[in-house]
Amino acid sequence: MCTDLLHPAGPRQASAIARRLRRAVALGAASVALLCGTAAPSVAAESPGQKIADALRRSPVHVDPSLASAVDTEQQRELAARIRRSRLPIRVALVPLVEGDSWGGKPEQLAEVVHDRMGGGPSILITLGNYPDDISAREWPSGTHQAFHAAAAVFFQKDMKGAGPAKRVARAIDIIEAGNGDTVYARATAGLGAPKPTQDTADGAGAGAKAPSAHGSPVVRLLSLVVGPVLLLAAVGLLLRRRSRLRDLSTPFALPRSVFAAARQADEAGLRDRAAEEVVRLGEEARTAQGAPAAVERALDAYAAAGTVLDRARGVPDLAGVFALVAEGRASLSAATAALPLCFFHPLHGPAVRRIPWRPLGRREQLRVAACETCLRAVRTRRAPEVLTDRRDGRPVPYFEVPAEDSLWAATGYGSLLSGAADSLAGRVQRGDFTRTQD
């Protein structure tokens, strides 16, 4: 925190630093009061993570009310009994994960916060995963019971296909109790070409950093009692900065996953309205951005191109192109380098996470396309990914099967097939490629 103050800052940055300092002081004071026994009980209860931690102290299984139909009361009791029989420090917290929530939509961040609120120590926490029909597990100390691979293996087990979350969690508990998660994962993914993730590497550079426990660490308690509240305040400030980095894993101008989730559920009219909202936001962000002039200019080009496509959009493929142009513009404003485009297979899945080799059915040539997590898993497990369709000769076909001369989106794969850094969707629209295919 002191390092930040050594650098000159503009009014906006100075204001942000001041706000962080005020928050750090307020939280530090509350923490000192709590240690001294004078803090009001309602302070901790206001935190979503604290509420889950409190619920897990009462029962090893906590299910958010919105998921009660998926995991009913009887199933919760059965899971709790299974956990108690295992005699392992397993907890289950099933809550919805969406971009913009208290954990940034990330299971690893939810797990870290709840583990911290429960005071740290040896623990295993099972949550929902990053994609449908998936669960995730984190363990402290990492790897002791091979819990991470135990939960990951369930996704690949054939007899778990279509199983509800209660059965998936029960299977993960059994594997964790057996202590052979690594072997089960290797067997379940044999021949699929799936990488072998670890709890520390799967979370990414930012999310993998563990937040220090403000309540359970003996070192912190000793410092607070012996050295005094000043060092405790400094530790709380470090905790705030660490958690702030966890919340800011996505780039400032990135389209949140919730936008794409809502877009997929909307009809064409609703999708058009949402696309129009995102175009307006991109224009506002570009006009107020403080970045390099060239980056702002690229964002404004993407804004203008998105407006052109929106005005002449004839269906969902064109509206998906608007989202692709908005994502391209926001990537220009972002500090992130080499940002990937939207998912090649279905751009309304949202941003891609990796480029993968892919050969279209019936063709010899192999392409390298950008894929989201869901489509990446589908390709690796030899399943057909969900694809965006267009119409050709009166029938629906995958959009990329439309001749490139008739579709800008087939020619570019919504950004996946562009030839290099100098090529862009906005540039293609500016030179008339989109309007040509509309004539």
Buried (B, 14 or more C-beta within 10 A) or exposed (E): EEEEEEEEEEEEEEEEBEEBBEBBEEBBBBBBBBBEEEBEEEBBEEBBBBBBBBBBEEBBBBBBEEBEEBBBEEBBEBBBEBBEEBEBBBBBBBBEBEBEBBBBBBBBBBBBBBBBBBBBEEBBBBBBBBBEBBBBBBBBEEBBBBBBBBBBBBBBBEEBEEBBBBBBBBBBBBBBBBBBBBBBBBEBBEEEEBEEEBBEEBBEEBBBBBBBBBBBBEEBBEBBEEEEBEBBBBBBBBBBBBBEBBEEBBBEBBBBBBBBBBBEEBEEEEBBEBBBEBBBBBBEBBEEBEBEEEBBEBBBBBBBBBBBBBEEBEEBBBBBBBBBBBBBBBBBBBEEEEBBBBBBBBBBBBBBBEBBEBEEEEEEEEBEBBBBBBBBBBBBBEEEBBBBBBEBEEEEBBBBBBEBEEBBBBBBBBBBBBEEEEEBBBBBBBEEBBEEBBE
